[in-house]
Amino acid sequence: MSDHIDKTDKIIFAEVARGLAAVRGRPALVAQGCCHYCEELVPSALSFCGVECRDDYDKELAAKARAGRPG
Ligand SMILES: [Zn+2]
């Protein structure tokens, strides 16, 4: 049961992340079956294994933007 709830939670998180990306005016990441930050395997609908990696990835993007290197 708790496993099902956890999975639903992650799907909701993915939807929220997509919404935030849209609000911020940049395209949502294409889910590739593994975390975009640490490359841990995740369900295919997700881009990150958790909020920590999402946040770290965001910080890294912001740092790169500040350094003038897009992407
Ligand atoms: Zn990760």
N, CA, C, O and the ligand as a Tripos MOL2 file, in Angstrom:
@<TRIPOS>MOLECULE
protein
  285   283    72     0     0
PROTEIN
NO_CHARGES

@<TRIPOS>ATOM
      1 N           0.8160   -1.2130    0.0000 N.3       1 MET1
      2 CA          0.0000    0.0000    0.0000 C.3       1 MET1
      3 C           0.8500    1.2640    0.0000 C.2       1 MET1
      4 O           0.6930    2.1500   -0.8400 O.2       1 MET1
      5 N           1.7510    1.3150    0.9660 N.am      2 SER2
      6 CA          2.5860    2.5160    1.0580 C.3       2 SER2
      7 C           3.4210    2.6980   -0.2160 C.2       2 SER2
      8 O           3.7470    3.8140   -0.6200 O.2       2 SER2
      9 N           3.7510    1.5590   -0.8300 N.am      3 ASP3
     10 CA          4.5190    1.6080   -2.0650 C.3       3 ASP3
     11 C           3.7090    2.3000   -3.1600 C.2       3 ASP3
     12 O           4.2400    3.0950   -3.9350 O.2       3 ASP3
     13 N           2.4110    1.9790   -3.2090 N.am      4 HIS4
     14 CA          1.5250    2.5830   -4.2060 C.3       4 HIS4
     15 C           1.4190    4.0870   -3.9670 C.2       4 HIS4
     16 O           1.4800    4.8790   -4.9070 O.2       4 HIS4
     17 N           1.2620    4.4670   -2.7170 N.am      5 ILE5
     18 CA          1.1450    5.8840   -2.3800 C.3       5 ILE5
     19 C           2.4200    6.6280   -2.7740 C.2       5 ILE5
     20 O           2.3710    7.7340   -3.3110 O.2       5 ILE5
     21 N           3.5530    6.0000   -2.4970 N.am      6 ASP6
     22 CA          4.8330    6.6080   -2.8390 C.3       6 ASP6
     23 C           4.9370    6.8490   -4.3420 C.2       6 ASP6
     24 O           5.3940    7.9050   -4.7800 O.2       6 ASP6
     25 N           4.5080    5.8580   -5.1270 N.am      7 LYS7
     26 CA          4.5640    5.9550   -6.5770 C.3       7 LYS7
     27 C           3.6600    7.0910   -7.0690 C.2       7 LYS7
     28 O           4.0530    7.8810   -7.9270 O.2       7 LYS7
     29 N           2.4430    7.1610   -6.5130 N.am      8 THR8
     30 CA          1.5050    8.2200   -6.8820 C.3       8 THR8
     31 C           2.1040    9.5780   -6.5550 C.2       8 THR8
     32 O           2.0040   10.5240   -7.3360 O.2       8 THR8
     33 N           2.7270    9.6570   -5.3910 N.am      9 ASP9
     34 CA          3.4000   10.8750   -4.9520 C.3       9 ASP9
     35 C           4.4130   11.3530   -5.9850 C.2       9 ASP9
     36 O           4.4920   12.5380   -6.3070 O.2       9 ASP9
     37 N           5.1820   10.4010   -6.4890 N.am     10 LYS10
     38 CA          6.2340   10.7480   -7.4450 C.3      10 LYS10
     39 C           5.6510   11.2130   -8.7660 C.2      10 LYS10
     40 O           6.1980   12.1050   -9.4150 O.2      10 LYS10
     41 N           4.5350   10.6050   -9.1650 N.am     11 ILE11
     42 CA          3.8840   11.0230  -10.4100 C.3      11 ILE11
     43 C           3.3540   12.4470  -10.2470 C.2      11 ILE11
     44 O           3.4950   13.2740  -11.1470 O.2      11 ILE11
     45 N           2.7480   12.7270   -9.1030 N.am     12 ILE12
     46 CA          2.2580   14.0800   -8.8280 C.3      12 ILE12
     47 C           3.4250   15.0600   -8.8440 C.2      12 ILE12
     48 O           3.3250   16.1520   -9.4030 O.2      12 ILE12
     49 N           4.5380   14.6550   -8.2200 N.am     13 PHE13
     50 CA          5.7260   15.5060   -8.2070 C.3      13 PHE13
     51 C           6.1900   15.8270   -9.6230 C.2      13 PHE13
     52 O           6.5700   16.9600   -9.9180 O.2      13 PHE13
     53 N           6.1550   14.8300  -10.4910 N.am     14 ALA14
     54 CA          6.5840   15.0360  -11.8760 C.3      14 ALA14
     55 C           5.6750   16.0470  -12.5660 C.2      14 ALA14
     56 O           6.1380   16.8980  -13.3250 O.2      14 ALA14
     57 N           4.3870   15.9440  -12.2960 N.am     15 GLU15
     58 CA          3.4300   16.8810  -12.8940 C.3      15 GLU15
     59 C           3.6870   18.3020  -12.3840 C.2      15 GLU15
     60 O           3.6630   19.2590  -13.1580 O.2      15 GLU15
     61 N           3.9310   18.4300  -11.0940 N.am     16 VAL16
     62 CA          4.2220   19.7360  -10.4980 C.3      16 VAL16
     63 C           5.4970   20.3200  -11.1130 C.2      16 VAL16
     64 O           5.5570   21.5080  -11.4280 O.2      16 VAL16
     65 N           6.5080   19.4730  -11.2770 N.am     17 ALA17
     66 CA          7.7740   19.9200  -11.8550 C.3      17 ALA17
     67 C           7.5550   20.4400  -13.2740 C.2      17 ALA17
     68 O           8.1290   21.4540  -13.6730 O.2      17 ALA17
     69 N           6.7130   19.7260  -14.0330 N.am     18 ARG18
     70 CA          6.4030   20.1660  -15.3920 C.3      18 ARG18
     71 C           5.7110   21.5210  -15.3590 C.2      18 ARG18
     72 O           6.0240   22.4070  -16.1540 O.2      18 ARG18
     73 N           4.7630   21.6770  -14.4270 N.am     19 GLY19
     74 CA          4.0380   22.9420  -14.3140 C.3      19 GLY19
     75 C           4.9750   24.0850  -13.9640 C.2      19 GLY19
     76 O           4.8790   25.1760  -14.5260 O.2      19 GLY19
     77 N           5.8820   23.8270  -13.0300 N.am     20 LEU20
     78 CA          6.8420   24.8530  -12.6300 C.3      20 LEU20
     79 C           7.7270   25.2460  -13.8000 C.2      20 LEU20
     80 O           8.0100   26.4270  -13.9990 O.2      20 LEU20
     81 N           8.1610   24.2690  -14.5670 N.am     21 ALA21
     82 CA          9.0200   24.5370  -15.7160 C.3      21 ALA21
     83 C           8.2850   25.4400  -16.7060 C.2      21 ALA21
     84 O           8.8720   26.3580  -17.2800 O.2      21 ALA21
     85 N           6.9910   25.1660  -16.8980 N.am     22 ALA22
     86 CA          6.1910   25.9730  -17.8160 C.3      22 ALA22
     87 C           6.0790   27.4020  -17.3070 C.2      22 ALA22
     88 O           6.1970   28.3560  -18.0750 O.2      22 ALA22
     89 N           5.8530   27.5400  -16.0120 N.am     23 VAL23
     90 CA          5.7340   28.8590  -15.4000 C.3      23 VAL23
     91 C           7.0360   29.6360  -15.5370 C.2      23 VAL23
     92 O           7.0360   30.8450  -15.7700 O.2      23 VAL23
     93 N           8.1320   28.9260  -15.3900 N.am     24 ARG24
     94 CA          9.4430   29.5770  -15.4810 C.3      24 ARG24
     95 C           9.8510   29.8660  -16.9250 C.2      24 ARG24
     96 O          10.8840   30.4900  -17.1690 O.2      24 ARG24
     97 N           9.0450   29.4140  -17.8730 N.am     25 GLY25
     98 CA          9.2780   29.7460  -19.2650 C.3      25 GLY25
     99 C          10.3900   28.9620  -19.9190 C.2      25 GLY25
    100 O          10.9980   29.4280  -20.8830 O.2      25 GLY25
    101 N          10.6600   27.7920  -19.4120 N.am     26 ARG26
    102 CA         11.6220   26.9560  -20.1150 C.3      26 ARG26
    103 C          11.0390   25.5510  -20.2440 C.2      26 ARG26
    104 O          10.2310   25.1370  -19.4130 O.2      26 ARG26
    105 N          11.4290   24.8430  -21.2430 N.am     27 PRO27
    106 CA         10.8160   23.5430  -21.5050 C.3      27 PRO27
    107 C          11.0920   22.5500  -20.3910 C.2      27 PRO27
    108 O          12.1610   22.5590  -19.7810 O.2      27 PRO27
    109 N          10.1070   21.6900  -20.1340 N.am     28 ALA28
    110 CA         10.3140   20.6280  -19.1610 C.3      28 ALA28
    111 C          11.3260   19.6410  -19.7230 C.2      28 ALA28
    112 O          11.4160   19.4380  -20.9340 O.2      28 ALA28
    113 N          12.0730   19.0420  -18.8330 N.am     29 LEU29
    114 CA         13.0340   18.0460  -19.2600 C.3      29 LEU29
    115 C          12.3130   16.8280  -19.8130 C.2      29 LEU29
    116 O          11.2420   16.4660  -19.3260 O.2      29 LEU29
    117 N          12.8740   16.2130  -20.7950 N.am     30 VAL30
    118 CA         12.3080   14.9850  -21.3350 C.3      30 VAL30
    119 C          12.7180   13.8370  -20.4210 C.2      30 VAL30
    120 O          13.9020   13.5910  -20.1940 O.2      30 VAL30
    121 N          11.7100   13.1440  -19.9050 N.am     31 ALA31
    122 CA         12.0100   12.0070  -19.0450 C.3      31 ALA31
    123 C          12.7720   10.9580  -19.8350 C.2      31 ALA31
    124 O          12.3740   10.6010  -20.9440 O.2      31 ALA31
    125 N          13.8550   10.4670  -19.2750 N.am     32 GLN32
    126 CA         14.6920    9.5130  -20.0130 C.3      32 GLN32
    127 C          14.8840    8.2110  -19.2500 C.2      32 GLN32
    128 O          15.7200    7.3850  -19.6180 O.2      32 GLN32
    129 N          14.1070    8.0280  -18.1850 N.am     33 GLY33
    130 CA         14.1900    6.7690  -17.4450 C.3      33 GLY33
    131 C          15.2620    6.7540  -16.3800 C.2      33 GLY33
    132 O          15.4130    5.7770  -15.6480 O.2      33 GLY33
    133 N          16.0220    7.8700  -16.2960 N.am     34 CYS34
    134 CA         16.9730    7.9870  -15.2040 C.3      34 CYS34
    135 C          17.0740    9.4490  -14.7810 C.2      34 CYS34
    136 O          16.7670   10.3590  -15.5510 O.2      34 CYS34
    137 N          17.5100    9.6510  -13.5450 N.am     35 CYS35
    138 CA         17.6180   10.9940  -12.9870 C.3      35 CYS35
    139 C          18.5690   11.8580  -13.8230 C.2      35 CYS35
    140 O          19.6690   11.4220  -14.1620 O.2      35 CYS35
    141 N          18.1460   13.0740  -14.1500 N.am     36 HIS36
    142 CA         18.9840   13.9560  -14.9580 C.3      36 HIS36
    143 C          20.2060   14.4480  -14.1850 C.2      36 HIS36
    144 O          21.1590   14.9610  -14.7720 O.2      36 HIS36
    145 N          20.1660   14.2860  -12.8670 N.am     37 TYR37
    146 CA         21.2780   14.7910  -12.0660 C.3      37 TYR37
    147 C          22.2490   13.6850  -11.6580 C.2      37 TYR37
    148 O          23.4500   13.7900  -11.9060 O.2      37 TYR37
    149 N          21.7360   12.6340  -11.0400 N.am     38 CYS38
    150 CA         22.6400   11.5740  -10.5460 C.3      38 CYS38
    151 C          22.5590   10.3010  -11.3830 C.2      38 CYS38
    152 O          23.3010    9.3480  -11.1480 O.2      38 CYS38
    153 N          21.6510   10.2910  -12.3640 N.am     39 GLU39
    154 CA         21.5100    9.1880  -13.3060 C.3      39 GLU39
    155 C          21.0190    7.8910  -12.6720 C.2      39 GLU39
    156 O          21.1710    6.8110  -13.2440 O.2      39 GLU39
    157 N          20.4260    8.0110  -11.4780 N.am     40 GLU40
    158 CA         19.7750    6.8500  -10.8850 C.3      40 GLU40
    159 C          18.5390    6.5060  -11.7040 C.2      40 GLU40
    160 O          17.8680    7.3980  -12.2220 O.2      40 GLU40
    161 N          18.2360    5.2240  -11.8230 N.am     41 LEU41
    162 CA         17.0520    4.8200  -12.5760 C.3      41 LEU41
    163 C          15.7910    5.2840  -11.8590 C.2      41 LEU41
    164 O          15.6640    5.1240  -10.6460 O.2      41 LEU41
    165 N          14.8510    5.8670  -12.6250 N.am     42 VAL42
    166 CA         13.5740    6.3280  -12.0720 C.3      42 VAL42
    167 C          12.4560    5.8660  -13.0150 C.2      42 VAL42
    168 O          12.7190    5.5330  -14.1700 O.2      42 VAL42
    169 N          11.1940    5.8450  -12.5170 N.am     43 PRO43
    170 CA         10.0790    5.5250  -13.4110 C.3      43 PRO43
    171 C          10.0840    6.4460  -14.6310 C.2      43 PRO43
    172 O          10.4740    7.6090  -14.5290 O.2      43 PRO43
    173 N           9.6590    5.9360  -15.7680 N.am     44 SER44
    174 CA          9.8290    6.6330  -17.0460 C.3      44 SER44
    175 C           9.1840    8.0140  -17.0810 C.2      44 SER44
    176 O           9.5830    8.8540  -17.8880 O.2      44 SER44
    177 N           8.1840    8.2690  -16.2150 N.am     45 ALA45
    178 CA          7.5060    9.5660  -16.2440 C.3      45 ALA45
    179 C           8.3100   10.6440  -15.5240 C.2      45 ALA45
    180 O           7.9840   11.8270  -15.6220 O.2      45 ALA45
    181 N           9.3510   10.2490  -14.8070 N.am     46 LEU46
    182 CA         10.0760   11.1970  -13.9710 C.3      46 LEU46
    183 C          11.3920   11.6450  -14.6020 C.2      46 LEU46
    184 O          12.0110   10.9150  -15.3770 O.2      46 LEU46
    185 N          11.8000   12.8600  -14.2520 N.am     47 SER47
    186 CA         13.0760   13.3740  -14.7240 C.3      47 SER47
    187 C          14.1400   13.2990  -13.6360 C.2      47 SER47
    188 O          15.3370   13.3140  -13.9250 O.2      47 SER47
    189 N          13.6930   13.2190  -12.3730 N.am     48 PHE48
    190 CA         14.6300   13.1880  -11.2490 C.3      48 PHE48
    191 C          14.1990   12.1190  -10.2500 C.2      48 PHE48
    192 O          13.0280   11.7470  -10.1900 O.2      48 PHE48
    193 N          15.1580   11.6300   -9.4670 N.am     49 CYS49
    194 CA         14.8410   10.6100   -8.4760 C.3      49 CYS49
    195 C          14.2260   11.2440   -7.2360 C.2      49 CYS49
    196 O          13.6210   10.5420   -6.4260 O.2      49 CYS49
    197 N          14.3690   12.5610   -7.0700 N.am     50 GLY50
    198 CA         13.7950   13.2130   -5.8970 C.3      50 GLY50
    199 C          13.9980   14.7110   -5.9570 C.2      50 GLY50
    200 O          14.6360   15.2370   -6.8690 O.2      50 GLY50
    201 N          13.4330   15.3980   -4.9520 N.am     51 VAL51
    202 CA         13.5130   16.8590   -4.9390 C.3      51 VAL51
    203 C          14.9380   17.3580   -4.7910 C.2      51 VAL51
    204 O          15.2890   18.4160   -5.3140 O.2      51 VAL51
    205 N          15.7810   16.5780   -4.0590 N.am     52 GLU52
    206 CA         17.1630   17.0090   -3.8650 C.3      52 GLU52
    207 C          17.8790   17.1570   -5.2050 C.2      52 GLU52
    208 O          18.5470   18.1580   -5.4640 O.2      52 GLU52
    209 N          17.7260   16.1380   -6.0510 N.am     53 CYS53
    210 CA         18.3870   16.1860   -7.3510 C.3      53 CYS53
    211 C          17.7700   17.2750   -8.2270 C.2      53 CYS53
    212 O          18.4800   17.9490   -8.9740 O.2      53 CYS53
    213 N          16.4620   17.4440   -8.1380 N.am     54 ARG54
    214 CA         15.7860   18.4990   -8.9100 C.3      54 ARG54
    215 C          16.3630   19.8570   -8.5110 C.2      54 ARG54
    216 O          16.7040   20.6790   -9.3610 O.2      54 ARG54
    217 N          16.4620   20.0700   -7.1980 N.am     55 ASP55
    218 CA         16.9800   21.3490   -6.6950 C.3      55 ASP55
    219 C          18.4390   21.5500   -7.0890 C.2      55 ASP55
    220 O          18.8300   22.6340   -7.5220 O.2      55 ASP55
    221 N          19.2430   20.4940   -6.9350 N.am     56 ASP56
    222 CA         20.6590   20.5960   -7.2870 C.3      56 ASP56
    223 C          20.8300   20.8670   -8.7750 C.2      56 ASP56
    224 O          21.6810   21.6550   -9.1850 O.2      56 ASP56
    225 N          20.0010   20.1960   -9.5770 N.am     57 TYR57
    226 CA         20.0540   20.4110  -11.0220 C.3      57 TYR57
    227 C          19.6990   21.8550  -11.3470 C.2      57 TYR57
    228 O          20.3470   22.4980  -12.1740 O.2      57 TYR57
    229 N          18.6470   22.3610  -10.6760 N.am     58 ASP58
    230 CA         18.2280   23.7520  -10.8650 C.3      58 ASP58
    231 C          19.3470   24.7260  -10.5120 C.2      58 ASP58
    232 O          19.6070   25.6880  -11.2350 O.2      58 ASP58
    233 N          20.0070   24.4540   -9.3780 N.am     59 LYS59
    234 CA         21.1060   25.3220   -8.9320 C.3      59 LYS59
    235 C          22.2430   25.3030   -9.9490 C.2      59 LYS59
    236 O          22.8510   26.3330  -10.2410 O.2      59 LYS59
    237 N          22.5170   24.1240  -10.4780 N.am     60 GLU60
    238 CA         23.5840   23.9930  -11.4550 C.3      60 GLU60
    239 C          23.2480   24.7680  -12.7340 C.2      60 GLU60
    240 O          24.1020   25.4320  -13.3200 O.2      60 GLU60
    241 N          21.9800   24.6640  -13.1510 N.am     61 LEU61
    242 CA         21.5280   25.4130  -14.3260 C.3      61 LEU61
    243 C          21.6840   26.9050  -14.0960 C.2      61 LEU61
    244 O          22.1700   27.6310  -14.9630 O.2      61 LEU61
    245 N          21.2630   27.3650  -12.9030 N.am     62 ALA62
    246 CA         21.3560   28.7840  -12.5730 C.3      62 ALA62
    247 C          22.8070   29.2440  -12.5640 C.2      62 ALA62
    248 O          23.1240   30.3360  -13.0350 O.2      62 ALA62
    249 N          23.6880   28.4010  -12.0210 N.am     63 ALA63
    250 CA         25.1130   28.7240  -11.9790 C.3      63 ALA63
    251 C          25.6770   28.8410  -13.3880 C.2      63 ALA63
    252 O          26.4550   29.7470  -13.6860 O.2      63 ALA63
    253 N          25.2720   27.9090  -14.2540 N.am     64 LYS64
    254 CA         25.7340   27.9400  -15.6360 C.3      64 LYS64
    255 C          25.2270   29.1850  -16.3460 C.2      64 LYS64
    256 O          25.9500   29.8070  -17.1240 O.2      64 LYS64
    257 N          23.9600   29.5480  -16.0670 N.am     65 ALA65
    258 CA         23.3770   30.7410  -16.6850 C.3      65 ALA65
    259 C          24.1550   31.9730  -16.2570 C.2      65 ALA65
    260 O          24.4380   32.8530  -17.0700 O.2      65 ALA65
    261 N          24.5040   32.0300  -14.9640 N.am     66 ARG66
    262 CA         25.2870   33.1590  -14.4540 C.3      66 ARG66
    263 C          26.6550   33.2210  -15.1240 C.2      66 ARG66
    264 O          27.1870   34.3040  -15.3690 O.2      66 ARG66
    265 N          27.2190   32.0540  -15.4170 N.am     67 ALA67
    266 CA         28.5410   31.9930  -16.0370 C.3      67 ALA67
    267 C          28.4720   32.2320  -17.5460 C.2      67 ALA67
    268 O          29.4960   32.2740  -18.2270 O.2      67 ALA67
    269 N          27.2410   32.3890  -18.0590 N.am     68 GLY68
    270 CA         27.0760   32.6780  -19.4780 C.3      68 GLY68
    271 C          27.1750   31.4730  -20.3720 C.2      68 GLY68
    272 O          27.4270   31.5950  -21.5710 O.2      68 GLY68
    273 N          26.9750   30.3010  -19.7870 N.am     69 ARG69
    274 CA         27.0170   29.0880  -20.5820 C.3      69 ARG69
    275 C          25.6600   28.3980  -20.5340 C.2      69 ARG69
    276 O          25.3990   27.6030  -19.6310 O.2      69 ARG69
    277 N          24.8020   28.6960  -21.4930 N.am     70 PRO70
    278 CA         23.4680   28.0980  -21.4660 C.3      70 PRO70
    279 C          23.5110   26.5870  -21.5420 C.2      70 PRO70
    280 O          24.3870   26.0100  -22.1870 O.2      70 PRO70
    281 N          22.5530   25.9440  -20.8740 N.am     71 GLY71
    282 CA         22.4360   24.4890  -20.9180 C.3      71 GLY71
    283 C          23.3330   23.8540  -19.8900 C.2      71 GLY71
    284 O          23.3710   22.6290  -19.7760 O.2      71 GLY71
    285 ZN         19.0490   11.8310   -8.6780 Zn       72 ZN72
@<TRIPOS>BOND
     1     1     2 1
     2     2     3 1
     3     3     4 2
     4     3     5 am
     5     5     6 1
     6     6     7 1
     7     7     8 2
     8     7     9 am
     9     9    10 1
    10    10    11 1
    11    11    12 2
    12    11    13 am
    13    13    14 1
    14    14    15 1
    15    15    16 2
    16    15    17 am
    17    17    18 1
    18    18    19 1
    19    19    20 2
    20    19    21 am
    21    21    22 1
    22    22    23 1
    23    23    24 2
    24    23    25 am
    25    25    26 1
    26    26    27 1
    27    27    28 2
    28    27    29 am
    29    29    30 1
    30    30    31 1
    31    31    32 2
    32    31    33 am
    33    33    34 1
    34    34    35 1
    35    35    36 2
    36    35    37 am
    37    37    38 1
    38    38    39 1
    39    39    40 2
    40    39    41 am
    41    41    42 1
    42    42    43 1
    43    43    44 2
    44    43    45 am
    45    45    46 1
    46    46    47 1
    47    47    48 2
    48    47    49 am
    49    49    50 1
    50    50    51 1
    51    51    52 2
    52    51    53 am
    53    53    54 1
    54    54    55 1
    55    55    56 2
    56    55    57 am
    57    57    58 1
    58    58    59 1
    59    59    60 2
    60    59    61 am
    61    61    62 1
    62    62    63 1
    63    63    64 2
    64    63    65 am
    65    65    66 1
    66    66    67 1
    67    67    68 2
    68    67    69 am
    69    69    70 1
    70    70    71 1
    71    71    72 2
    72    71    73 am
    73    73    74 1
    74    74    75 1
    75    75    76 2
    76    75    77 am
    77    77    78 1
    78    78    79 1
    79    79    80 2
    80    79    81 am
    81    81    82 1
    82    82    83 1
    83    83    84 2
    84    83    85 am
    85    85    86 1
    86    86    87 1
    87    87    88 2
    88    87    89 am
    89    89    90 1
    90    90    91 1
    91    91    92 2
    92    91    93 am
    93    93    94 1
    94    94    95 1
    95    95    96 2
    96    95    97 am
    97    97    98 1
    98    98    99 1
    99    99   100 2
   100    99   101 am
   101   101   102 1
   102   102   103 1
   103   103   104 2
   104   103   105 am
   105   105   106 1
   106   106   107 1
   107   107   108 2
   108   107   109 am
   109   109   110 1
   110   110   111 1
   111   111   112 2
   112   111   113 am
   113   113   114 1
   114   114   115 1
   115   115   116 2
   116   115   117 am
   117   117   118 1
   118   118   119 1
   119   119   120 2
   120   119   121 am
   121   121   122 1
   122   122   123 1
   123   123   124 2
   124   123   125 am
   125   125   126 1
   126   126   127 1
   127   127   128 2
   128   127   129 am
   129   129   130 1
   130   130   131 1
   131   131   132 2
   132   131   133 am
   133   133   134 1
   134   134   135 1
   135   135   136 2
   136   135   137 am
   137   137   138 1
   138   138   139 1
   139   139   140 2
   140   139   141 am
   141   141   142 1
   142   142   143 1
   143   143   144 2
   144   143   145 am
   145   145   146 1
   146   146   147 1
   147   147   148 2
   148   147   149 am
   149   149   150 1
   150   150   151 1
   151   151   152 2
   152   151   153 am
   153   153   154 1
   154   154   155 1
   155   155   156 2
   156   155   157 am
   157   157   158 1
   158   158   159 1
   159   159   160 2
   160   159   161 am
   161   161   162 1
   162   162   163 1
   163   163   164 2
   164   163   165 am
   165   165   166 1
   166   166   167 1
   167   167   168 2
   168   167   169 am
   169   169   170 1
   170   170   171 1
   171   171   172 2
   172   171   173 am
   173   173   174 1
   174   174   175 1
   175   175   176 2
   176   175   177 am
   177   177   178 1
   178   178   179 1
   179   179   180 2
   180   179   181 am
   181   181   182 1
   182   182   183 1
   183   183   184 2
   184   183   185 am
   185   185   186 1
   186   186   187 1
   187   187   188 2
   188   187   189 am
   189   189   190 1
   190   190   191 1
   191   191   192 2
   192   191   193 am
   193   193   194 1
   194   194   195 1
   195   195   196 2
   196   195   197 am
   197   197   198 1
   198   198   199 1
   199   199   200 2
   200   199   201 am
   201   201   202 1
   202   202   203 1
   203   203   204 2
   204   203   205 am
   205   205   206 1
   206   206   207 1
   207   207   208 2
   208   207   209 am
   209   209   210 1
   210   210   211 1
   211   211   212 2
   212   211   213 am
   213   213   214 1
   214   214   215 1
   215   215   216 2
   216   215   217 am
   217   217   218 1
   218   218   219 1
   219   219   220 2
   220   219   221 am
   221   221   222 1
   222   222   223 1
   223   223   224 2
   224   223   225 am
   225   225   226 1
   226   226   227 1
   227   227   228 2
   228   227   229 am
   229   229   230 1
   230   230   231 1
   231   231   232 2
   232   231   233 am
   233   233   234 1
   234   234   235 1
   235   235   236 2
   236   235   237 am
   237   237   238 1
   238   238   239 1
   239   239   240 2
   240   239   241 am
   241   241   242 1
   242   242   243 1
   243   243   244 2
   244   243   245 am
   245   245   246 1
   246   246   247 1
   247   247   248 2
   248   247   249 am
   249   249   250 1
   250   250   251 1
   251   251   252 2
   252   251   253 am
   253   253   254 1
   254   254   255 1
   255   255   256 2
   256   255   257 am
   257   257   258 1
   258   258   259 1
   259   259   260 2
   260   259   261 am
   261   261   262 1
   262   262   263 1
   263   263   264 2
   264   263   265 am
   265   265   266 1
   266   266   267 1
   267   267   268 2
   268   267   269 am
   269   269   270 1
   270   270   271 1
   271   271   272 2
   272   271   273 am
   273   273   274 1
   274   274   275 1
   275   275   276 2
   276   275   277 am
   277   277   278 1
   278   278   279 1
   279   279   280 2
   280   279   281 am
   281   281   282 1
   282   282   283 1
   283   283   284 2
@<TRIPOS>SUBSTRUCTURE
     1 MET1         2 RESIDUE 1 A MET
     2 SER2         6 RESIDUE 1 A SER
     3 ASP3        10 RESIDUE 1 A ASP
     4 HIS4        14 RESIDUE 1 A HIS
     5 ILE5        18 RESIDUE 1 A ILE
     6 ASP6        22 RESIDUE 1 A ASP
     7 LYS7        26 RESIDUE 1 A LYS
     8 THR8        30 RESIDUE 1 A THR
     9 ASP9        34 RESIDUE 1 A ASP
    10 LYS10       38 RESIDUE 1 A LYS
    11 ILE11       42 RESIDUE 1 A ILE
    12 ILE12       46 RESIDUE 1 A ILE
    13 PHE13       50 RESIDUE 1 A PHE
    14 ALA14       54 RESIDUE 1 A ALA
    15 GLU15       58 RESIDUE 1 A GLU
    16 VAL16       62 RESIDUE 1 A VAL
    17 ALA17       66 RESIDUE 1 A ALA
    18 ARG18       70 RESIDUE 1 A ARG
    19 GLY19       74 RESIDUE 1 A GLY
    20 LEU20       78 RESIDUE 1 A LEU
    21 ALA21       82 RESIDUE 1 A ALA
    22 ALA22       86 RESIDUE 1 A ALA
    23 VAL23       90 RESIDUE 1 A VAL
    24 ARG24       94 RESIDUE 1 A ARG
    25 GLY25       98 RESIDUE 1 A GLY
    26 ARG26      102 RESIDUE 1 A ARG
    27 PRO27      106 RESIDUE 1 A PRO
    28 ALA28      110 RESIDUE 1 A ALA
    29 LEU29      114 RESIDUE 1 A LEU
    30 VAL30      118 RESIDUE 1 A VAL
    31 ALA31      122 RESIDUE 1 A ALA
    32 GLN32      126 RESIDUE 1 A GLN
    33 GLY33      130 RESIDUE 1 A GLY
    34 CYS34      134 RESIDUE 1 A CYS
    35 CYS35      138 RESIDUE 1 A CYS
    36 HIS36      142 RESIDUE 1 A HIS
    37 TYR37      146 RESIDUE 1 A TYR
    38 CYS38      150 RESIDUE 1 A CYS
    39 GLU39      154 RESIDUE 1 A GLU
    40 GLU40      158 RESIDUE 1 A GLU
    41 LEU41      162 RESIDUE 1 A LEU
    42 VAL42      166 RESIDUE 1 A VAL
    43 PRO43      170 RESIDUE 1 A PRO
    44 SER44      174 RESIDUE 1 A SER
    45 ALA45      178 RESIDUE 1 A ALA
    46 LEU46      182 RESIDUE 1 A LEU
    47 SER47      186 RESIDUE 1 A SER
    48 PHE48      190 RESIDUE 1 A PHE
    49 CYS49      194 RESIDUE 1 A CYS
    50 GLY50      198 RESIDUE 1 A GLY
    51 VAL51      202 RESIDUE 1 A VAL
    52 GLU52      206 RESIDUE 1 A GLU
    53 CYS53      210 RESIDUE 1 A CYS
    54 ARG54      214 RESIDUE 1 A ARG
    55 ASP55      218 RESIDUE 1 A ASP
    56 ASP56      222 RESIDUE 1 A ASP
    57 TYR57      226 RESIDUE 1 A TYR
    58 ASP58      230 RESIDUE 1 A ASP
    59 LYS59      234 RESIDUE 1 A LYS
    60 GLU60      238 RESIDUE 1 A GLU
    61 LEU61      242 RESIDUE 1 A LEU
    62 ALA62      246 RESIDUE 1 A ALA
    63 ALA63      250 RESIDUE 1 A ALA
    64 LYS64      254 RESIDUE 1 A LYS
    65 ALA65      258 RESIDUE 1 A ALA
    66 ARG66      262 RESIDUE 1 A ARG
    67 ALA67      266 RESIDUE 1 A ALA
    68 GLY68      270 RESIDUE 1 A GLY
    69 ARG69      274 RESIDUE 1 A ARG
    70 PRO70      278 RESIDUE 1 A PRO
    71 GLY71      282 RESIDUE 1 A GLY
    72 ZN72       285 GROUP 0 **** ****
